[in-house]
Amino acid sequence: MESIEKKEIRPLFIKERIAVYVYCYSYKGTRQLSKFGDVVYTSQKSNYSLLYVNNENLSDLLSKLKDLKFVKKVRVGHIKELDQNFSEAFAQTNLAVKEEIERLKVRE
């Protein structure tokens, strides 16, 4: 049992990913998008696909996607820019509504 070597445990680094919406002229080209990232959703009716790509090579990837024949428009998701502290936002909204109600009562 002494011959078992203890291996060093490496920390897990999760690469930051970002959502990219790719709008196409037709549904045919959407199959080729899997080369550029992980295709999560594809809408056949609206002709768009949702890709998740690494954040580090985003600018190169966007230029490559825009150069494809079947791509109409490319948009980047903005979920990272939004404030995701919903309990604080809910409290602020309640406070604003209460102030508005009090202001209306004073006018009457």
Residue pairs with C-beta under 8 A, 6 or more apart in sequence:
15 54
15 55
15 56
16 54
16 55
16 56
17 52
17 53
17 54
17 55
18 52
18 53
18 54
18 55
18 58
18 76
18 77
18 80
19 50
19 51
19 52
19 76
19 77
19 79
20 37
20 50
20 51
20 52
20 53
20 58
20 61
20 62
20 65
20 74
20 75
20 76
20 77
21 48
21 49
21 50
21 51
21 74
21 75
21 76
21 77
22 30
22 33
22 48
22 49
22 50
22 51
22 65
22 71
22 73
22 74
23 47
23 48
23 71
23 72
23 73
23 74
23 75
24 30
24 47
24 48
24 49
24 70
24 71
24 72
25 47
25 70
25 71
25 72
26 47
26 70
27 42
27 44
27 47
28 70
29 68
29 69
29 70
29 71
30 39
30 42
30 47
30 49
32 68
32 70
33 39
33 49
33 51
33 65
36 51
36 53
36 61
36 64
36 65
37 51
37 52
37 53
37 54
37 61
38 51
38 52
38 53
39 49
39 50
39 51
40 50
40 51
40 52
41 49
41 50
42 48
42 49
42 50
43 49
47 72
53 61
58 76
62 74
62 76
65 71
65 74
66 74
83 89
